[in-house]
Every structure is written in structure tokens, then in C-alpha cells.
Amino acid sequence: MAGDEGAYAVFLERVARHVRGFCRRRIVHAGVEPEDVVQETLLAIHLKRHTWRQDEAVMPWVYAIARFKLIDAFRRRGRHVEVDIDDFAETLAEPEKEASLARDIDRALGGLATVQRNVVASISVEGATIGETAHALGMTESAVRVALHRGLKAIARRFVQD
């Protein structure tokens, strides 16, 4: 308070350690960073240092400021809790969009002959090449191209009629 910059720097370093511990003990959920609260507290101490009564202990004053800054941080975050989805992704239901897409694909492939269904699924759904599909199904590349063309034409005809 007397203008000694060195003493003020030491004071802020010591206060920062106390406030950091104070914040870390109280922040248990993601969404509020303890270091952000520490920095806001230090800034508030600097801006409001004239409100501290020199005849009283400084740490209750510091902790009061830190508590209010922590409350402000929680209010900014809101009432929601952030949880990493990777922690429970396996338990989530398949999104409806993907489920309906799978039903549409099954419906499209359902009316095809077995060879055409296998070829169209391999190339159009799984993304295999003509050569890979021919090798996997034991067919010539020409036969795969013909089956693909006929299968896609049959699907198009059926959906135009629906």
C-alpha cells in the first residue's frame, strides 16, 4: 500500500498460491478453469486494493474476493455440466439418422437378386472398387460391372414407381 513494487510483487505471488489452492479445492467439474479465477481475483485485488482496511487481516479480504470471482465463474458457465462423451459413447443409442439410412439401404437392396445385392452393397455401400469386389465375390470385373449396372437400374426403377 506504500508503493513498494517489490513487496507488492511478492504479495501477489503468495496470494496467487493461496487463491489457486482455494479454487482447485472448490472446482470439481469441467467448465471452470481455476487459473482463470486466480487471474480474475488478482486483477480485482489490484483494482480494489484501496478498499482493504489496513488495520484488519488481509487474507479474509482476499478469500472474499476469490469466493465472489469463483461464484461469477460458475454463473457464467451456467447450470449445465460438461461431460466428455467418450466416457460413455458405447452406451448411446445409434442416432436416428443413421438408423433410418440403414433401413433405406436395406429396403433398396432387399428386392435385388443375391449377386446384384452383394455387388451393389460392396461397391456403393462399403466403398470397394470393381476389382476388390470381383476378387471377393469370385467374379470377373466385367460381370461385376454388369451386375452393378443392373442392380442400380432395378433400384432406380423401384423407387421411381414408389
Secondary structure as UniProt FT lines:
FT   HELIX           5..26
FT   TURN            30..31
FT   HELIX           34..47
FT   HELIX           49..51
FT   TURN            54..55
FT   HELIX           58..77
FT   HELIX           85..87
FT   HELIX           89..91
FT   HELIX           96..110
FT   HELIX           114..120
FT   HELIX           121..125
FT   HELIX           130..137
FT   HELIX           141..161
//
